[in-house]
């Protein structure tokens, strides 16, 4: 059980997204709020037959602006709902070194994964305020991705943690009553990211749910790339676009974003097409 605050940073799109998390493994439940409480997600493993995710979020459509909506995603026998941690599972991590982080001497734990051309290096900085055998306090989590075919570090994100406590109140996990919970909006392929945004960031699998959405994207927009190298490049652009779209849609803006025909384009390609307008607008809105 714990409570922690954090800030997710996506350097590629200059996103900084705050969140606050409560986690109770024994009680089979968790809650994560995003964007200073604009979005609330509850993952309750003991609800219904296979658990459920409840999400309260502002939604902007053609007819409504920042209307509060209540969404529900039920677990299944094949995919039951489990509480979502805001910290990575340390299975497979090994101690790397001691290092100062923002003036604090931390243990650094490291894990490297590889699938195909994707090689990811994960690091977690922790301290043990009450001694070497005491529970660890997280300070920072970092993922750096390297593509062996492109020979480039083409992915990175970090989570900076604060206000960690091994205790939390039980009533924080109870979704508000008296609400009418509806299904998540289309596309169905994005329901998991909509319902549980942080999962892809603390999961240490080299192939995330976002990566698995590239197949449906290619099919929808009839994409056929000239080489394996171009495929890797386009997939990388798509991943950054998808993360940007979903993070911005959690910000409670007066408009909404979506994946489109240009989501696998580079910033340079978009700039050539628009004279830089899209790039400047994105930087302003962040």
N, C-alpha and C positions, 0 to 999 in steps of 0.2 A: 504494500500500500504506500502511495506517495502522492504528493502534490508538487508541481513544478511549473515555473513560467519559462518561456523560451521565445527566441526570435529566429525564424527561418530566413536565411539569406540565399538568394539566387543571383549570383554575380552576373550571369549572362544577360539577364533582363533587368538588373538593378532593383529587384524586388526585396523588400524587407517586411516580413509578415509576423507580427507577434501572435502568440497563443498562450493558453493556460490549460494545464492538464491535471486531471485527477485519475488515479489508477488504483483499482482494488482487485487483485488477481483472485484472492480467496472468495470474494463476493461475486466474481465473474461479471464485472462491470467496469466501465470507464466513462469519462466525460472529457471532451476537449472543446474549448471555446477558441475561436479564431478572430483576429482583427479587433482586439479589445472588446470582445463580447458581442460583436455583430452577428456571429454565427455560433450556434451551439450544436454539438453532436454528442449523443448518448449511445453507447454500445452496451446493451444489456443482454448478457448471455443466457439468463434464466427466464426471459420473457418468451411467451408462446412455446412452441415445440423446440425450435432451434435458435432462439434468440432473435433480437431485432435491433436495428439501428434507427434512432430518431434524430431528425435534424430540423432545427429552426433557423431560418435564414431569410434575409431580404432578397426579393426577386424583382427584377425589372424586365418588363415585357413591352410589347407595342401598346398595351392598354393600361399597364400599371407601372408605377415607379416606386421602388423600394417597398413593395408590399410584403409583409411578413407571411411566410409560408411554412407549413408543417409537413415534412416528408417522412416516410417510413419505408425501410427496406427489411424484409423478413429473411431470416436465415433458412437454409434448407438442410436436409440430411447430408448432402454432399458438401455444402458450404455453410456450416453453422457459424453463428456470430460469436466472436470471442472479444474480451476487452482489448482495447488498443493501447499499447504502451507508447509513451512519448520518448522513451529511451530505447536504444538498440539492444537487442539480445546479444549478450557477450559470448555466446557459443562460437567457437572458432577464432576468437580474438586471442592474441598473445601479448604479453608485456613487451614494450619496445624500449622505453627509456623514461627518465625523469626530465621534465622540462618546465621552465617558467612560462606561465600563461597569464598575461595581465598582472604580473607581479606576484603570482601564486605558484608555488612549486607543485606540479601535478605529475601523477602517473600518466603515461601515454600508452594506450592499448591499441593494437593494430590488427587489421584483418585484410587480406587480399583475396579477391574472387576474380574468376575469369570465365567467360562464356563466349565462344567464338572470338571475335576481334575486340570484345569489351573487357577491359581489365580495370577493376575498381579497387581503390585503396581507401579503407575506412579507418579513421582514428577517433578515439574517445579520450578526452582529458578529464581526469577525476582527481579528487583529493579525499583523504580520510581524516577528517577533523578530530576524531576521537581515538585515533591510533591505527596501527597497521592492520589489525584484524577487524576493524569497525566497518560498517556499511559505507560505500563510496558515495560521494557527492559529485554529480556531473557538472562540468563547466562548459564543455564544447564538444560537438560532434562534427566531423568533417568527412565528406566523400569527394575524392578526386578521381575522375574517370579518364582512362587513357585508351585510345583506339589504336590497336597495333597495325591495322591496315592503313589508316589515315596518318599514322605516326604523329599523333597530336593529343594533347590533353584537352579533350573537347567537352568535358562536363565537370561541374563542381557545384556543391552546395554545402552550407554549414548551418548548424543550429547552436546558438549560444543560450545556455541555461542560467537561470537565476532562481532565488527564493525556494530552493529545494527543501522539502520537509518529508520525513517518512510517515507522517500522520495526515489524515484528512477526515472531514466530517461525512457521515454516512448519507445524510439527506441531500448532499450535493449531486448524487447520482440519479435522483428521481426526476424524470421529465415532468413538465407541467401537465396537470390533469385538465379534463374538459375540452381538449383540443380535437379537431378532426384532422387525422393524419392521412395524407394522400400519397400516391406513388410518385417516385422521382420522375422528372421530365425526360424526354428523349434527348439524345440517343441512349438506348439501353446499355451500349458498350461502356458508357462513361459513368454508370450508376455507382460503381465501386469507388471511383475517385471522388465523386460528388458526396457520397455517404461517409467516406473515411479518408479525408485528404492526406493526413500525415503518414499513412501506412507506407507509401512508396518511399518516403524519405528516411525512415528509421529501419526499414527492411534492408538487409544486406545481401539481397540477391542481385546479381548483375543484370538480370532481366526483370524489370519492374512491370506493374500493370500498365503503366504508360507506354512502355515498349510494345506490349501486346496489342495496344490499340492501333499501332501503325499498320497492321495487316488490314483491318476494316477500312482504315483511311485510304489505303492504296486502292482497295476494291471500289470504294464509293466514288473516288475521283479518277479512276481508270489510270493509275500511275504505272508506268513501265520505264525503268531506269536503264541506262545504257551499259552500266557496269556495276560490279559489286561495290566498288569504291563510291560511286555516286549514290548507291542505295544506302550505304553507311552514313554519308553526309546528309542525305535527305531525312533519314530517320532521326539524326541528331537535331536538325532544325525543327522537325516536328515535335520532338520531346520538349524542347525549350518553349515552343509555341503553346503546347498543351499546358505546361506548368504555368505559364504566364496567364493564359486565359482563365484557368480555374482560380488562381490566386487573386486576380483582379475582380472576378465575379464574387469573391467572398468579401470584397471591400465595401459593399453597399453603395455602389455608384448609381448615377442616374441613367446608366445605359448598361447593356450586357454585351459580352464578347462571346465568340464561338469559333470553333475550328472551321476553316474554309479552304478554298482551292489554293490559297497562298501559304498555308501553314507549314509546308515543307520547303519554303524559300528561305534563302539567307537574308540577313539584313542588307547586305550590299545589293542583292537583286531587288528587294523591295524599295530601296532608296533610288535605284536607277529608274524604277517604274513610276515612282511618286514624287521624285525630286526631294526626297527626305522628309516628306510631310508625316508619313506614318511613324517614322523613327522619332521625330521630335514630339509628336503627340503622345507616344508611349512614354517617353521620358518625363513629360509634363505630368501625366496621370499617375505615375508611380509616386 
